[in-house]
Amino acid sequence: MHKLIMKTLILSSLISANMAHAVKIPVEKSDAIYQSLSYSQAEAAAGIVQLNGYRCNSISKFKPLILDRGYHLICNNWQYSYTIKDKGGKMIVEVE
């Protein structure tokens, strides 16, 4: 599933973790991450959001987009909502 996107997410997560001294991003509820996705994917998505200058200190919800290639991420107790899409090989963060 979206192998290029996941490789980009994981690479961005490593960069983010390096910048943040490997601080883990907490998941707020046990069902916050969609069943076919993993914590490392959610953390990578949060890392991409942070690298783009936005806040995501905890993960409220993380799920794939239905009609597009990308993900929907909600952070900080449902305070911030982001869409992360692959556009031309670059991960684009849109604030909702």
SVG drawing of the C-alpha trace seen along z (x, -y; Angstrom):
<svg xmlns="http://www.w3.org/2000/svg" viewBox="-13 -26 32 30">
<polyline fill="none" stroke="black" stroke-width="0.4" points="0.0,0.0 1.5,-3.3 5.1,-2.0 6.7,-5.3 4.6,-7.3 5.5,-5.0 9.3,-5.2 9.0,-9.0 7.1,-8.9 9.7,-6.7 12.6,-8.8 10.9,-12.0 10.2,-10.3 13.9,-9.5 14.9,-13.0 12.2,-14.3 13.3,-11.9 16.9,-13.0 15.9,-16.6 13.7,-16.0 16.3,-13.7 14.1,-10.6 11.1,-11.8 8.1,-9.5 4.8,-11.0 2.1,-9.6 -1.1,-8.1 -4.1,-9.3 -6.4,-6.2 -5.8,-2.6 -8.0,-2.9 -6.5,-6.2 -4.5,-4.5 -6.5,-2.9 -6.2,0.9 -4.1,1.4 -1.5,-1.3 1.2,-1.1 2.5,-3.4 5.7,-4.0 3.6,-5.3 1.6,-7.6 4.8,-8.9 6.3,-9.5 3.2,-11.4 3.4,-13.5 7.1,-14.1 6.2,-15.4 3.7,-17.7 6.3,-19.0 8.9,-19.4 6.4,-21.7 6.2,-23.9 2.9,-22.7 2.1,-21.3 1.5,-17.6 2.5,-16.6 0.1,-13.7 -1.9,-11.6 -5.7,-11.7 -6.5,-9.9 -4.5,-8.6 -6.2,-7.0 -5.7,-6.7 -7.6,-8.9 -10.4,-7.2 -10.3,-8.9 -6.7,-10.1 -3.2,-8.9 -2.3,-10.1 -3.4,-10.2 -5.5,-12.2 -3.9,-13.1 -5.5,-14.7 -3.3,-15.9 -3.3,-17.4 -6.7,-16.1 -8.5,-16.8 -7.2,-20.4 -5.4,-20.3 -6.4,-18.4 -4.0,-17.7 -4.1,-16.0 -0.8,-14.6 -0.7,-13.9 1.9,-12.7 2.0,-15.4 4.6,-14.9 6.8,-12.8 6.7,-15.4 4.7,-15.0 2.4,-18.1 0.7,-19.0 -2.6,-20.7 -4.2,-22.2 -7.9,-21.7"/>
</svg>
